[in-house]
Amino acid sequence: MNIKESVKEYLGLKSDAFKLGLVENFSLVINQFLGTFLLILVLLTALVFLATGANKWLGSVLDNPIAASFITGGFFLLLFLVLFLLRKKLFVNTFVRLFAKMFFEEKDPNARED
């Protein structure tokens, strides 16, 4: 085997390693997004039931279902405002750290995962 063939083989192996890394990182990203999506879906379902129950209960306590609806809606608007103001800290920074770890973490190709 001459140097030209060795370089060609080395570049082919590096290319394959890069492709495998991309596939691994892509699958981790998809897994993270699907897991987050499912958690958000379950949370939203729970919030709908909790809001409905709170609205009905508050309506019976206040004897005014319209006021209860406004109070419940106001609570969720306040919650939205808090989440909106904290979005960078809660969401953006978390995903930036996740992607940075996935794409820039040095992996030892000879290390075994147990």
Phi, psi and omega in degrees: 000127180267178185295324180297315179293323179296317178295318179298316179295319179298314179296323177296318178294319178296320178297316178296320179296320178296315179297317178297320177298318178297316179298316180297313180294320178297317179293325176294320179295313179299317179299316180296315180294317180295318178298316179294319179299315180295319178297318179294321179298315178294319179297317179295321177298315178297319180296324178297314179293319178296318179294320178296314178296316179296320180296315180293318180296313181296324177297322178285326178291314181277347185058034180208095183295332180291315178296322178297321178295318177295320179294314179297316177297320177297321177299315181289328174295319177296317177298318177299317181298317179297313179296323179295318180290332181260010186302320182296313182292320184281319190249305187297309182298324179297314181289326177297315178297319179299311181293321179297319179295318182291316188270336186245002178285128178284130179244134177277114183293342180269350181284140178263141175262128180262000000 
